[in-house]
Amino acid sequence: MSLATGVEASTGHAAQVYTVAGLAALWGVSDQFIYDEIRRGKLNAMRFGGKLLRVRRDAVEEYEQRASLVVTDEPAEPTIHDLCQPPPSFSAGAARHGMRLERRARPAR
């Protein structure tokens, strides 16, 4: 039996549809991740009856294409995470050991 619906095992052809559990096993993720991607509209699925879900192979290939990383030699633009980092002169390790950055004296009023 294949990870999909048994089509491959019985006919020798690649599966045309995947079960949620089969696709999760193929990608090495949880079933819940697959359900979440379907719910968010990122992965197209077919519903049969009330609960039976199947994901077509072309939907899987389209999702994988969108999820593929593009590797370039160009440096990435800074993200908000990069912009919110403390300046390089600040050492979190020094702060844990009780060292403080020097403060400038306030001018007299």
HELIX and SHEET records of a PDB file:
HELIX    1   1 VAL A    7  THR A   11  1                                   5    
HELIX    2   2 VAL A   20  TRP A   27  1                                   8    
HELIX    3   3 ASP A   31  ARG A   39  1                                   9    
HELIX    4   4 ARG A   57  ALA A   67  1                                  11    
HELIX    5   5 ILE A   80  LEU A   83  1                                   4    
HELIX    6   6 ALA A   92  ARG A   96  1                                   5    
SHEET    1   A 3 VAL A  17  TYR A  18  0                                        
SHEET    2   A 3 LEU A  52  ARG A  56 -1                                        
SHEET    3   A 3 MET A  46  PHE A  48 -1                                        
END                                                                             
